[in-house]
Structure formats: structure tokens, C-alpha cells
């Protein structure tokens, strides 16, 4: 199958990515364990060698325990050194108050800390796994990365999310089909205060869906209401009486009074739909 005229093939983008990673001597990668940062970490190691790459992972109440463990497993398998950095976003009033600029303040604090830790370990350049699709939604965190001059090689090489997954598959990465994930703070409507207890509420309910092998899901926090989003093709599963009863019991045990199913299904950034 030929590429449309004027498009850049995946193999060409891969070569461009490798070329961009040849310039620095040592790099640190902001590594969450997701699809994008996993590919970036792997290619960085291929180009520069494992001793010249450091994985930096945030430890945060906004990210569930299973994500932390999966990131550690990936680094062990790859053979790259990993260090953790506490994000402490709950100490930021701008984060807790949850304005539409929340992500900017959180990213600015986190990446400032990652930069400091990377430099202290002898890695002068910090890389981020953003791709072209991250420019399609409201992402104030991108402003923070620009201000801190964080390099995003996948974005600079023109990778879309689909291309990140395709190249990950071709390189044999287990993360190639990993479901998308965003920090738990994204489950709260703007203006709703974010607390450790509320984050735990959401995490507990989403863990139930993860353990039942739902691929795309979110539990949106609306005070006493948990609004469940699952992929449209998986909605029918929730009409199973046994599964539905377990989910309701789990959500009520977590502290919700009412459990609602969003019939529109899962979509990334659904809480941004209320923004002007």
C-alpha cells in the first residue's frame, strides 16, 4: 500500500526520531509507563545505550498503584535505571482548587522537580513523550513544558498516537495496545476540590473495572454520583446482573451514593466538553 503524496512514512519518522536522539549524550525520560513514554524510553536506549538513559517516574496520589508497578516492571525488563520523584501536587492550592489551569500548575511543579533530579544525576536533558494527538485537546500542561524547554521527540518527529502504537508493535513492546490513561485528577469537573480521599474513591472504583478486563473506562466524580464511562462496545457487559451488582456495591463502599452509566461511552477528556 502506497503512502498518499506528501505524507511522511512511519519508517521515515522512526529514522527522524533516532536522529534527534543521537544529538544529546545523556538523557532522562519522564516515564509514566504509558504507550508514548515506553516507546521513547526504548528508542532512547537503542540509540544512546542503557547507561546513557535514565527513567524518571513521578510518585503521586493521582496515579494508581498498578501504573507504578507496571512502570517498574518495564524498566527492569528493558534494563534501564529508574528513579522516582514525588510530585506532591496536593500541596498546590491551584491543583486542589481544580481550575481549568490545574494541569499547567501540576506539570510545571513536577517537571521542575524532574529537571532538577535529572541534572543532579548527570543527565542534562529531559525528554517527554507527547505526540501530535496531544495538540488536539485542551492541554494547558503543554504550556508548562514549553516554558521549561522540555523536548518532546515523538511530537517533533511527527508521530501520531496510532503511529506510536504501530511502531511499538513492530518493536515488540508489550505496551503497544495498552489502554490510554490519564491522571486521576482528570476525573473531577473543574471547580470540584481534589483531595486524597476523593482520588482514592475514584481509584477504588476504576480498579474494579480494570480487574474485570474493561479496556477503556473512567469513573467521573460528581460529588455523591459516580458517572461510569466504558467503551461503547463494552457497555452491554454492564447489563449483566452479577457484574452490575458488584460494581454498584464497590462504588457505594467507596463512598458514592448513586452510580450512573454514561450512555455516550468513554471518550478522552469528556470533562473538557463543558469548557467554552
Secondary structure, 3 states (H helix, E strand, C coil): CCCCCCCCCHHHHHHHHHHHHHHCCCEEEECCCCHHHHHHHHHHHHHHCHHHEEEEEEECCCCCHHHHHHHHHHHHHHCCEEEEEECCHHHCHHHHCCCCCHHHHHHHHHHHHHHHHHHHCCCCEEECCCCHHHHCCCCCHHHHHHHCCCECHHHHCCCCHHHHHHHHHHCCCCCCCCCCCCCHHHHECCCCCCCHHHHHHHHHHHHHHHHCCCCCEEEEEECCEEEEEECHHHHHHHHCHHHHHHHHHHHHHHCCCEEEECCCCCCCCHHHHHCC
